[in-house]
């Protein structure tokens, strides 16, 4: 590793974008410095404690942001090697082919991307192999074309989930196995890294069996001598050359000391909220509104999906351990009686009474929280929110992050919820209670002691959008800033629209695509 402070590439952030890009660039021999504001997540028993993770928020940042009224927000986000992938549910979906085109929604138009699905497709395939995705092609009715099969077979359903899949199929739907990044070998369970436990979604994996950006991005990259990592290294600002055309310095605060590093290429990958904040606080005489922000779009068009966690409570218990194996996309683009997109139905990890106590839902009559958790199927519903310039990240006078967000395009989500309610009433598989087994659908509050929806940060995207027109976008089609020759952004910031599936695989695939571009540039 270079001993001076100049590198071929500096990557700021080690999550789905930065960690994947580091792995891509590592074999080139180019000097790469990774900067991570956090540290490795400690490996300890609390990794699997629902009280430590979900109630106490042990691994979350203690940062305080503000809402548009100036009230404090306590974001549910994590600064660590691997970024938020350390805590994600590892559901790794491709965006649909149509998501790259203009789509008419009830609430407005979802805009086109400057790249088409076919350009990203080979990189989706690469990302699925790197992140060891388990799935089955051909089951999902909205699945885009793929150049090859999933690298691993789909994760099997436990009996209660299989019952539900059969019920959905009998109702005319095409339920499918959720594509999952877990290092599970069901044919050789004694040798499998993944033990199929109940603390995957939302938890760091104590046995490193979840396909996160630390385990499968950063760690493999660091095996190369040309790649280095600085942890607890907070980037205060980016400095530009006198002309303002390139980033000349990366100002890093680490353990109370400040140092400046430079690189031929600087890549920002801090997550959509913090990447926008970094560019805004790097304003200077040449870039008075912030770096790459001549168009005034940096920080704008923040998206995070319209999300709900809904608990379907039954008289019969749900003994499932690893619940997150089933998805439904039949309503992704609409239905026979509704011409607009509604979104995606899948699952969260199995909820327990301790977790529910942090954001208690309305209680089913006659149930305690523990009993309710034991008798529930725990659904995750995702609908697309649309890019609104007033949904944005800004900085207050002290430089604190301000997140202004008003949900939009909600009618499709309401209809998706109504569809699920109807489907659950029509379940037929209970031999004891029949249709009467279903006790109702209960919303679990997503605000869990905070004023900001958890999912609004988990799926953050859109704040530094890419496009062909410098007047309406900050980045070009290769995610290079229009206004700076050596500044790139490779996290969810670049999304022009959010689609209605988890963004992680698209961030990973795009990092590989930009990686190929950078390899050509640095050659």
C-alpha positions as CSV (number, residue, x, y, z in Angstrom):
1,X,0.0,0.0,0.0
2,X,1.3,3.5,-0.8
3,X,2.9,5.2,2.1
4,X,2.2,8.7,0.9
5,X,-1.2,10.4,0.8
6,X,-1.9,10.2,-2.9
7,X,-3.8,7.2,-4.4
8,X,-5.2,6.1,-7.7
9,X,-8.7,5.8,-6.1
10,X,-10.2,6.9,-2.8
11,X,-13.5,5.4,-2.0
12,X,-15.5,7.0,0.8
13,X,-17.9,4.5,2.4
14,X,-17.8,0.7,2.4
15,X,-21.4,-0.4,1.9
16,X,-23.2,-1.9,-1.1
17,X,-21.6,0.6,-3.5
18,X,-18.2,1.3,-2.0
19,X,-17.5,-2.2,-0.8
20,X,-18.5,-3.8,-4.1
21,X,-16.4,-1.3,-6.1
22,X,-13.3,-2.0,-3.9
23,X,-13.6,-5.7,-4.7
24,X,-13.9,-4.9,-8.4
25,X,-10.8,-2.6,-8.4
26,X,-8.6,-4.7,-6.1
27,X,-7.1,-7.0,-8.8
28,X,-6.1,-4.1,-11.0
29,X,-3.0,-3.3,-8.9
30,X,-4.1,0.3,-8.6
31,X,-3.7,1.9,-5.2
32,X,-7.1,2.1,-3.5
33,X,-7.9,3.7,-0.1
34,X,-11.2,2.9,1.5
35,X,-12.4,5.5,4.1
36,X,-15.1,4.3,6.6
37,X,-16.4,6.7,9.3
38,X,-17.3,3.7,11.5
39,X,-15.5,0.6,12.5
40,X,-16.1,-3.2,12.2
41,X,-19.3,-4.3,13.9
42,X,-18.0,-6.1,17.1
43,X,-18.5,-9.9,16.9
44,X,-20.4,-10.6,20.1
45,X,-23.5,-12.4,21.3
46,X,-25.5,-9.2,21.2
47,X,-25.3,-9.4,17.4
48,X,-28.2,-11.9,17.8
49,X,-30.0,-10.2,20.7
50,X,-33.4,-8.7,19.7
51,X,-33.3,-6.5,22.8
52,X,-29.8,-5.1,22.0
53,X,-30.4,-4.7,18.2
54,X,-34.1,-3.6,18.0
55,X,-35.0,-2.1,21.4
56,X,-31.7,-0.5,22.5
57,X,-30.4,0.2,19.0
58,X,-26.9,-0.8,20.2
59,X,-25.3,-0.6,16.8
60,X,-27.1,2.5,15.4
61,X,-25.5,5.8,15.0
62,X,-26.1,8.3,17.8
63,X,-26.2,11.1,15.2
64,X,-29.2,13.5,15.5
65,X,-30.6,14.9,12.3
66,X,-33.5,17.4,12.0
67,X,-36.8,17.4,10.2
68,X,-38.1,20.3,8.2
69,X,-39.6,21.8,11.4
70,X,-36.2,21.6,13.1
71,X,-37.2,18.8,15.4
72,X,-34.7,16.1,16.2
73,X,-34.6,12.9,14.2
74,X,-32.7,9.8,15.5
75,X,-32.0,7.9,12.3
76,X,-32.1,4.2,12.2
77,X,-28.8,3.8,10.3
78,X,-25.5,2.2,10.9
79,X,-21.9,3.5,10.3
80,X,-19.7,0.5,10.0
81,X,-17.5,-1.5,7.6
82,X,-20.1,-3.0,5.2
83,X,-22.5,-0.1,5.8
84,X,-26.2,-0.9,6.2
85,X,-25.7,-4.2,4.4
86,X,-24.5,-5.5,7.8
87,X,-28.1,-5.1,9.0
88,X,-30.1,-5.6,5.8
89,X,-32.4,-8.6,5.1
90,X,-30.3,-9.6,2.0
91,X,-33.3,-9.6,-0.3
92,X,-31.5,-9.0,-3.6
93,X,-33.9,-8.1,-6.4
94,X,-33.2,-6.7,-9.8
95,X,-35.2,-3.7,-10.8
96,X,-37.8,-4.6,-13.4
97,X,-36.9,-3.8,-17.1
98,X,-39.8,-1.3,-17.1
99,X,-38.4,0.5,-14.1
100,X,-35.7,2.0,-16.3
101,X,-38.4,3.6,-18.5
102,X,-41.1,6.3,-17.8
103,X,-43.9,4.6,-15.8
104,X,-47.3,6.2,-15.2
105,X,-48.4,6.0,-11.6
106,X,-51.6,7.2,-9.9
107,X,-49.5,10.0,-8.3
108,X,-47.5,11.0,-11.3
109,X,-44.7,9.8,-13.6
110,X,-41.7,7.8,-12.6
111,X,-38.9,9.1,-14.8
112,X,-36.6,7.2,-17.2
113,X,-33.0,6.4,-16.4
114,X,-30.1,7.4,-18.7
115,X,-29.2,3.7,-18.9
116,X,-31.5,0.8,-20.0
117,X,-31.9,-2.5,-18.1
118,X,-29.9,-4.3,-20.8
119,X,-26.8,-2.3,-20.0
120,X,-27.0,-3.2,-16.4
121,X,-28.0,-6.8,-16.9
122,X,-24.5,-8.4,-17.1
123,X,-23.6,-6.6,-13.9
124,X,-26.7,-7.8,-12.1
125,X,-25.5,-11.3,-13.0
126,X,-22.0,-10.6,-11.7
127,X,-23.4,-9.1,-8.5
128,X,-25.6,-12.2,-7.9
129,X,-22.5,-14.4,-8.1
130,X,-20.4,-12.2,-5.9
131,X,-23.2,-12.0,-3.3
132,X,-24.2,-15.7,-3.7
133,X,-27.8,-15.1,-4.4
134,X,-30.2,-18.0,-3.9
135,X,-33.3,-18.0,-6.2
136,X,-35.2,-19.6,-9.0
137,X,-35.6,-18.0,-12.4
138,X,-39.0,-18.0,-14.1
139,X,-41.2,-18.0,-10.9
140,X,-41.6,-14.2,-10.6
141,X,-44.1,-12.9,-13.2
142,X,-42.4,-9.5,-13.5
143,X,-38.8,-10.8,-13.6
144,X,-36.7,-9.2,-16.2
145,X,-34.7,-11.3,-18.7
146,X,-31.4,-12.7,-17.3
147,X,-28.3,-14.0,-19.0
148,X,-28.0,-17.0,-16.6
149,X,-29.5,-18.8,-13.7
150,X,-29.1,-17.8,-10.1
151,X,-25.8,-19.2,-8.8
152,X,-27.6,-21.1,-5.9
153,X,-31.0,-22.8,-5.5
154,X,-33.8,-20.9,-3.9
155,X,-34.1,-21.0,-0.1
156,X,-36.9,-23.5,0.7
157,X,-40.1,-22.5,2.5
158,X,-40.9,-23.8,5.9
159,X,-44.3,-25.5,6.1
160,X,-46.4,-22.5,7.2
161,X,-44.9,-20.3,4.4
162,X,-45.4,-23.2,1.9
163,X,-49.1,-23.3,3.0
164,X,-49.4,-19.6,2.3
165,X,-47.7,-20.0,-1.1
166,X,-50.1,-22.7,-2.0
167,X,-53.1,-20.5,-0.9
168,X,-51.8,-17.6,-3.0
169,X,-51.4,-19.9,-6.0
170,X,-54.9,-21.2,-5.5
171,X,-56.1,-17.6,-5.6
172,X,-54.6,-17.2,-9.0
173,X,-51.3,-15.5,-8.0
174,X,-47.8,-16.5,-8.9
175,X,-45.9,-16.4,-5.6
176,X,-42.1,-17.0,-5.8
177,X,-39.0,-17.6,-3.7
178,X,-37.4,-14.3,-2.6
179,X,-33.9,-14.0,-4.0
180,X,-31.7,-14.0,-0.9
181,X,-28.0,-13.4,-0.3
182,X,-27.3,-15.9,2.4
183,X,-24.4,-18.5,2.4
184,X,-26.8,-21.4,2.9
185,X,-26.3,-25.0,1.7
186,X,-29.5,-26.9,2.5
187,X,-28.1,-30.1,0.9
188,X,-25.1,-30.1,3.3
189,X,-26.4,-28.4,6.5
190,X,-23.5,-29.6,8.6
191,X,-21.1,-27.7,6.3
192,X,-23.3,-24.7,5.7
193,X,-22.1,-21.3,6.9
194,X,-25.7,-20.1,7.3
195,X,-27.6,-21.9,10.1
196,X,-31.0,-20.5,9.0
197,X,-31.6,-18.7,12.3
198,X,-34.3,-16.1,13.3
199,X,-31.8,-13.2,13.6
200,X,-30.9,-12.3,10.0
201,X,-33.1,-9.4,8.9
202,X,-32.0,-6.4,10.8
203,X,-29.2,-8.1,12.6
204,X,-25.4,-8.4,11.9
205,X,-24.5,-12.0,11.2
206,X,-22.3,-13.4,14.0
207,X,-21.1,-16.3,11.8
208,X,-20.5,-14.1,8.7
209,X,-23.0,-16.1,6.6
210,X,-25.0,-13.1,5.3
211,X,-23.9,-11.8,2.0
212,X,-22.9,-8.3,3.1
213,X,-20.5,-5.8,1.7
214,X,-17.9,-6.4,4.4
215,X,-17.7,-10.2,4.1
216,X,-18.0,-10.3,0.3
217,X,-16.7,-6.9,-0.8
218,X,-14.2,-5.2,1.6
219,X,-12.6,-8.3,3.1
220,X,-11.7,-9.9,-0.3
221,X,-10.4,-6.5,-1.5
222,X,-8.1,-6.2,1.5
223,X,-6.4,-9.4,0.6
224,X,-4.7,-7.4,-2.1
225,X,-1.6,-5.3,-1.0
226,X,-2.7,-2.3,-3.1
227,X,-5.9,-1.8,-1.1
228,X,-6.0,-0.2,2.3
229,X,-8.8,0.7,4.8
230,X,-9.0,3.5,7.3
231,X,-11.8,3.0,9.9
232,X,-13.2,5.7,12.2
233,X,-12.2,8.1,9.4
234,X,-14.9,10.8,8.9
235,X,-14.6,12.8,5.7
236,X,-15.3,16.4,6.7
237,X,-15.2,17.9,3.2
238,X,-13.8,17.6,-0.4
239,X,-11.5,20.4,-1.6
240,X,-11.2,21.3,-5.3
241,X,-8.3,22.6,-7.4
242,X,-8.1,26.3,-8.2
243,X,-10.1,25.7,-11.4
244,X,-12.8,23.9,-9.5
245,X,-12.7,21.1,-12.1
246,X,-11.4,18.3,-9.9
247,X,-11.3,17.1,-6.3
248,X,-7.8,17.9,-5.1
249,X,-8.1,16.9,-1.4
250,X,-10.2,14.6,0.8
251,X,-10.1,16.1,4.4
252,X,-10.3,13.3,6.9
253,X,-10.8,13.5,10.7
254,X,-9.6,10.4,12.5
255,X,-9.1,10.0,16.3
256,X,-9.1,13.8,16.8
257,X,-6.5,14.5,14.1
258,X,-7.2,15.9,10.6
259,X,-5.3,14.9,7.4
260,X,-5.8,15.5,3.7
261,X,-5.5,12.8,1.1
262,X,-5.7,13.0,-2.7
263,X,-6.4,10.6,-5.6
264,X,-6.7,10.6,-9.3
265,X,-10.4,9.5,-8.8
266,X,-12.5,10.1,-5.8
267,X,-15.7,8.0,-5.3
268,X,-18.4,9.1,-2.8
269,X,-20.4,6.1,-1.4
270,X,-21.8,7.3,1.9
271,X,-25.5,6.5,1.3
272,X,-27.9,8.9,-0.3
273,X,-28.3,11.1,2.7
274,X,-24.7,11.4,3.8
275,X,-23.3,11.6,0.3
276,X,-25.5,14.6,-0.5
277,X,-24.5,16.1,2.9
278,X,-20.8,15.7,2.0
279,X,-21.2,17.4,-1.3
280,X,-23.3,20.2,0.2
281,X,-20.8,20.9,3.0
282,X,-17.9,21.0,0.5
283,X,-19.2,24.2,-1.0
284,X,-16.5,26.7,-2.1
285,X,-16.1,29.8,-4.2
286,X,-16.2,27.7,-7.4
287,X,-19.2,25.6,-6.2
288,X,-21.2,27.9,-4.0
289,X,-24.2,25.6,-3.7
290,X,-22.1,22.5,-3.0
291,X,-20.0,20.2,-5.3
292,X,-21.6,19.0,-8.5
293,X,-24.6,21.2,-7.7
294,X,-24.8,23.7,-10.5
295,X,-28.2,22.1,-11.3
296,X,-29.4,22.6,-7.7
297,X,-30.4,18.9,-7.6
298,X,-27.9,17.7,-5.0
299,X,-29.9,16.6,-1.9
300,X,-33.2,16.8,-3.8
301,X,-35.6,14.0,-5.0
302,X,-34.9,11.9,-1.9
303,X,-36.8,8.6,-2.0
304,X,-37.1,5.7,0.4
305,X,-40.2,3.8,-0.7
306,X,-43.7,3.7,0.8
307,X,-43.4,0.8,3.3
308,X,-45.5,-1.0,5.7
309,X,-45.0,-3.9,8.1
310,X,-48.3,-5.8,8.5
311,X,-48.9,-8.7,10.9
312,X,-51.4,-11.2,9.8
313,X,-52.5,-12.8,13.1
314,X,-54.0,-16.4,13.1
315,X,-55.6,-18.6,15.7
316,X,-52.9,-21.2,14.8
317,X,-49.3,-20.4,15.8
318,X,-46.6,-19.7,13.2
319,X,-43.6,-21.8,14.1
320,X,-41.5,-20.5,11.2
321,X,-37.8,-19.6,12.1
322,X,-36.5,-18.2,8.8
323,X,-39.6,-16.5,7.4
324,X,-38.3,-14.3,4.6
325,X,-38.6,-16.7,1.7
326,X,-41.8,-15.8,-0.1
327,X,-42.7,-12.8,-2.4
328,X,-45.6,-11.7,-4.6
329,X,-45.2,-9.3,-7.5
330,X,-48.5,-9.9,-9.2
331,X,-49.6,-6.3,-8.3
332,X,-46.3,-4.7,-9.1
333,X,-47.6,-3.0,-12.3
334,X,-51.3,-3.0,-11.4
335,X,-54.2,-5.4,-11.9
336,X,-57.2,-6.0,-14.0
337,X,-59.2,-3.4,-12.1
338,X,-56.4,-0.8,-11.3
339,X,-54.2,0.4,-14.1
340,X,-51.4,1.8,-12.0
341,X,-48.6,0.1,-10.1
342,X,-49.2,-1.0,-6.6
343,X,-46.0,-2.6,-5.5
344,X,-44.3,-5.6,-3.9
345,X,-45.3,-8.0,-1.1
346,X,-42.7,-10.0,0.9
347,X,-41.7,-10.7,4.5
348,X,-39.6,-9.3,7.3
349,X,-37.7,-11.6,9.6
350,X,-39.9,-13.3,12.2
351,X,-41.0,-10.7,14.8
352,X,-41.0,-11.5,18.5
353,X,-42.6,-9.8,21.6
354,X,-39.4,-8.0,22.5
355,X,-39.1,-6.4,19.1
356,X,-42.8,-5.5,19.1
357,X,-42.4,-3.8,22.4
358,X,-40.3,-1.1,20.7
359,X,-43.0,-0.1,18.3
360,X,-46.1,-1.8,19.6
361,X,-48.8,-2.4,17.0
362,X,-52.5,-2.4,17.8
363,X,-53.1,-5.7,19.7
364,X,-55.4,-8.4,18.4
365,X,-58.2,-9.0,21.0
366,X,-57.1,-11.5,23.5
367,X,-53.5,-11.5,22.5
368,X,-50.3,-10.3,24.3
369,X,-47.3,-9.1,22.4
370,X,-45.6,-12.4,22.8
371,X,-48.7,-14.4,21.8
372,X,-49.3,-12.1,18.8
373,X,-45.7,-12.6,17.6
374,X,-46.1,-16.3,17.9
375,X,-49.3,-16.3,15.9
376,X,-48.3,-13.9,13.1
377,X,-47.1,-13.8,9.6
378,X,-45.0,-10.7,9.2
379,X,-45.4,-9.0,5.8
380,X,-43.3,-6.2,4.3
381,X,-45.1,-4.2,1.6
382,X,-43.2,-1.8,-0.7
383,X,-44.6,0.7,-3.1
384,X,-42.7,3.2,-5.3
385,X,-42.5,6.8,-4.1
386,X,-41.9,9.4,-6.8
387,X,-39.0,11.9,-7.0
388,X,-40.1,15.2,-5.6
389,X,-37.6,18.1,-5.5
390,X,-39.0,19.2,-2.2
391,X,-38.2,15.8,-0.6
392,X,-34.6,16.7,0.2
393,X,-31.5,16.7,2.3
394,X,-30.1,20.0,3.4
395,X,-27.8,21.4,6.1
396,X,-28.7,23.8,8.9
397,X,-26.5,26.6,10.0
398,X,-24.5,24.3,12.3
399,X,-24.0,21.8,9.4
400,X,-26.4,19.2,10.7
401,X,-28.4,17.1,8.3
402,X,-32.0,18.2,7.8
403,X,-34.2,15.6,6.1
404,X,-37.5,16.9,4.7
405,X,-39.8,14.1,3.4
406,X,-43.5,14.0,2.6
407,X,-44.7,10.6,1.4
408,X,-46.4,10.6,-2.0
409,X,-48.0,8.2,-4.5
410,X,-49.7,6.5,-1.6
411,X,-53.0,5.3,-3.2
412,X,-51.3,2.3,-4.8
413,X,-49.9,1.3,-1.4
414,X,-53.4,1.5,0.1
415,X,-54.7,-0.8,-2.6
416,X,-51.8,-3.2,-2.1
417,X,-52.7,-3.4,1.6
418,X,-56.4,-4.0,0.7
419,X,-55.3,-6.8,-1.7
420,X,-53.3,-8.5,1.1
421,X,-56.2,-8.2,3.5
422,X,-58.6,-9.9,1.1
423,X,-56.1,-12.6,0.3
424,X,-55.6,-13.4,4.0
425,X,-59.3,-13.7,4.6
426,X,-59.5,-16.3,1.8
427,X,-56.8,-18.6,3.3
428,X,-58.0,-22.2,3.2
429,X,-55.2,-24.3,4.5
430,X,-56.1,-24.4,8.2
431,X,-57.5,-27.9,9.0
432,X,-58.7,-26.8,12.4
433,X,-60.3,-23.3,11.9
434,X,-60.6,-23.0,8.1
435,X,-61.2,-19.4,6.9
436,X,-61.9,-18.4,10.6
437,X,-58.2,-18.9,11.5
438,X,-57.3,-15.4,10.2
439,X,-57.8,-12.8,13.0
440,X,-56.9,-9.7,11.1
441,X,-54.1,-7.6,9.7
442,X,-52.3,-5.3,12.1
443,X,-49.9,-2.5,11.2
444,X,-46.6,-2.5,13.1
445,X,-45.5,1.1,13.7
446,X,-42.4,1.9,11.6
447,X,-41.5,4.8,13.9
448,X,-40.1,2.7,16.8
449,X,-39.2,5.6,19.1
450,X,-38.2,7.9,16.3
451,X,-40.0,10.4,14.1
452,X,-38.4,9.0,10.9
453,X,-39.7,5.8,9.2
454,X,-37.1,3.1,9.5
455,X,-37.6,2.1,5.9
456,X,-37.2,5.6,4.8
457,X,-33.5,5.4,5.6
458,X,-33.0,1.7,4.9
459,X,-33.9,2.2,1.2
460,X,-32.5,5.7,0.8
461,X,-31.9,6.8,-2.8
462,X,-32.2,9.5,-5.3
463,X,-30.4,12.6,-3.9
464,X,-27.6,12.9,-6.5
465,X,-29.4,11.8,-9.6
466,X,-27.7,10.7,-12.8
467,X,-28.9,11.9,-16.2
468,X,-27.7,13.1,-19.6
469,X,-28.7,16.8,-19.0
470,X,-26.4,18.7,-16.6
471,X,-29.2,21.2,-16.0
472,X,-31.4,18.5,-14.4
473,X,-28.9,16.0,-13.0
474,X,-25.7,16.0,-11.0
475,X,-24.1,12.9,-12.5
476,X,-23.6,11.6,-16.0
477,X,-24.5,8.0,-17.1
478,X,-21.3,6.7,-15.7
479,X,-22.0,8.4,-12.3
480,X,-19.3,11.0,-12.8
481,X,-20.2,14.5,-11.7
482,X,-21.0,16.7,-14.7
483,X,-18.9,19.5,-13.2
484,X,-15.9,17.7,-11.9
485,X,-13.5,15.5,-13.9
486,X,-12.6,13.0,-11.1
487,X,-15.6,12.8,-8.8
488,X,-18.0,9.8,-8.9
489,X,-20.9,8.6,-6.8
490,X,-21.7,4.9,-6.5
491,X,-24.4,4.4,-3.9
492,X,-28.2,4.8,-4.1
493,X,-27.9,8.5,-4.6
494,X,-27.7,8.1,-8.4
495,X,-31.2,6.6,-8.8
496,X,-33.5,8.7,-10.9
497,X,-36.5,6.7,-9.6
498,X,-36.9,4.2,-6.8
499,X,-38.9,1.2,-8.3
500,X,-40.6,-0.9,-5.7
501,X,-38.0,-3.5,-4.8
502,X,-35.0,-3.3,-2.4
503,X,-32.3,-1.2,-4.0
504,X,-29.2,-3.1,-2.7
505,X,-28.6,-5.3,-5.8
506,X,-29.0,-2.4,-8.2
507,X,-26.4,-0.4,-6.2
508,X,-24.0,-3.4,-6.2
509,X,-24.5,-4.0,-10.0
510,X,-24.0,-0.3,-10.8
511,X,-20.8,-0.3,-8.7
512,X,-19.5,-3.1,-10.9
513,X,-20.5,-1.2,-14.0
514,X,-18.8,2.0,-12.9
515,X,-15.8,-0.2,-11.9
516,X,-15.4,-1.3,-15.5
517,X,-15.5,2.3,-16.6
518,X,-12.9,3.3,-14.0
519,X,-10.6,0.4,-15.0
520,X,-10.7,1.7,-18.5
521,X,-10.0,5.3,-17.3
522,X,-7.1,4.3,-15.1
523,X,-5.5,1.9,-17.6
